[in-house]
Amino acid sequence: MPTLRKRIRRGARQRGGVWRYPLTRLYEEVAYIAYHFHWSHAQIFEFEHRERQQWVNEIAKINHNLNEQSNDDR
């Protein structure tokens, strides 16, 4: 069976990645993770886009919780 027909039979696959992702945003995420976890930029660049964003979200949660605790202590 021709390759094109195999692709059609399998259906559309979800595309992902960093296609057209703003380069400035990518550097912000890498810097944010490196600053908080002290991982090298090479380690962080090895992450898949979604995994890197998940780490950014986790750090943001940590910072949010720390800020809430700080405000409660006042």
MOBEL-V475425 format. One record per pair of residues at least 6 apart in sequence whose C-alpha atoms are under 8 Angstrom apart, sorted by the first residue. I is the first residue (numbers start at 1). J is the second residue. D is the distance in whole Angstrom. If there is no record, write none. Layout:
i,j,d
I,J,D
I,J,D
//
This chain:
i,j,d
17,48,7
17,49,6
17,50,8
18,49,6
29,52,8
29,53,7
29,56,7
30,41,6
30,44,6
30,45,7
30,52,8
31,41,8
32,56,7
33,39,7
33,44,8
33,55,7
33,56,6
33,59,8
34,40,6
34,41,7
34,44,8
36,59,7
44,52,7
//
